Amino acid sequence: MSNYAFQTIDWADIAPTEHPGETGLSLWRTVQLEGLRLRIVEYSPGYLADHWCQKGHIVHCLEGALNSELQGGQTFRLNKGMTYVVSDDLSSHRSYSETGVKLLIIDGDFLGSTRG
């Protein structure tokens, strides 16, 4: 685990990068630190991820609503103010949003699976 000196992030100063989904588009504003990635991510209305993700995340819904589908068939809905947490390799998931959503996503080495 790394130590981080106090710092502030002005997300408006970080240029977004575009990431197409199977449908729709996501915009990422990313801060990469050693072993830690912080992102503000916006999904357009109708966004569906183009892959099943195995990585761990902490996902907090800032605006709108997000559906997270597990490969086993379960679906979980995040509304504004809700958060989910998952570690690496513990559940294959993908996201979609009917109306669009803005998220704070945190991931990094600390979410590595403890299996093995």
Protein Blocks (a to p, Z undefined) as FASTA:
>chain_A
ZZdddddddfklpccdddddfeocddddddddehiacddddddehiacfbdcfbdcdddd
fbhcdddddfklpacdddehiacdddehkaccddddfkbpaddddddjklpcfeZZ
